[in-house]
Amino acid sequence: MQRLLILLSLVLLAACGQASLPPPAPATAVAQALPTATALPPIATLPPPTATALPPTATPAPPTATPDPFADLAQFTIEGLRSRSYGGGSIERVQLLEEAPNFTRWLIAYPSDGLRITGMLNLPRGDAPFPVVILSHGWYPLDVYRTGDGTRLAADYLAQRGFITISPDYRSHAGSDDAPNLFRAGHVIDTLNLIPLAQALPEARPGKLLLWGHSNGGAIVAKVIAVSDQVAGALIYAPASSNIVQDYQFRVGRSRLRQGQPPGRRSGVIDRLEVEFPVLPEQAPELYNRMSPLNYAQFVGARTLIVWGDQDEIVPRPWPEDLYTSLRDAGKAVTFEVYPDQPHSFNAAGNARYLPAMVQFFRESIGS
């Protein structure tokens, strides 16, 4: 009985426990009761950064070389004269002028840069070949000069002793074509064009030849030997200045004295100077330096003899002495001989010494 009562009590207690608990909520209700998560806005995808286009860097232009305003005149410098070729054509024997005992004298003509240049040829009698000497005359007024002026004495003396002598008149002289002698280089070009033609004469001794020049002709020879390697020996007699600035200044002064006009190009000291010197030394000092053979003695291969009289009324001693010093300092074979009491053109006493010395010098220069 007692066991029955205990069992009944337990059943009642269980029934009471279940009645006090609320019924389980359906799953949907539970889900609704949970707080709803706040939806975050989508993350915006940012466009890739745009590269800022830099302006193209300009390539700096190479520095522009300042054009040489005197480039077209470089042909008259020593370098310009050395860079070109010479010759072409032949020497024409135009007219027999004289039958001397030991030689014949001819009027000749030859081409030089499109010009017809006249001159004098002395051809020795006897058995060829003969050594050749080209002789350059000094300054003469154009209306006074005649073929052979300034060279006849030396040319005849040499021809009587077995040398062919050729004395070019140069452009604008005697029967030659008229043309500007720009920067005094035109006569140098006429000599350089003559050298290979003289070497080609059938009576000429093969090989290098010889040069002689007096006064302005001496300055011509000084330039030629700085350009040509075909000269064995050069006798330079009382030469005009080989400094082209000095040469220009001398010519202006001489023209002023002759014409009685005040100094200065603008006041009319013409005498062809405006044509021959289209640029003045103060406008182009470097150009004038490049025209001076004093600055190019290293190119001289000829033996050189410079003669001058200490009573020279035209050429001061520094002009031949500067040329001598330039050649000596360059290690060249050069001699400077001063003749006492002799003027610009030697008198009979001076010639009695100088002419035999000339022949000896030339023979030694060609090894005969």
Secondary structure, DSSP 8 states (H G I E B T S, - for coil): -HHHHHHHHHHHHHHHHHHHS-----HHHHHHHS----------------------------------TTGGGGGGSHHHHHTS----S--EEEEEEEE-SSEEEEEEEEEETTEEEEEEEEEESSSS-B-EEEEE-----TTT--TTTTTHHHHHHHHTTT-EEEEE--TTSTTS-----GGG-HHHHHHHHHHHHHHTSTTB-SS-EEEEEETHHHHHHHHHHHH-S-EEEEEEES---SSHHHHHHHHHHHHHHHHT--SSGGGT--TTHHHH-SS-TTT-HHHHHHH-GGGGGGG--SEEEEEEETT-SSS-THHHHHHHHHHHHTT--EEEEEETT--SS--HHHHHHHHHHHHHHHHHHTT-
